[in-house]
């Protein structure tokens, strides 16, 4: 997968270097990244509306047993030099300045 991004980068870089105008339509978040502007969750809406809606649902949910209600668990699989490690995550609620904030963090195992 990284080879595809590298190839696209080389082609775009060659075009800019040689002064060739390429009619490339990139998502707004790419331009934000190039300008050093921080991307937000709303930028995901343009790229993948389904993931955006699912994340919005999780963020707006007040259910403290979210994992059980949705019948899912939050895990991340990390590739460490060929060894795949599964990291369990947990939804926790933290009271900050009188408001409950939802965070996903590592479980204390």
Order of alpha helices (4+ residues) and beta strands (2+ residues): alpha-alpha-alpha-alpha-alpha-beta-beta-beta
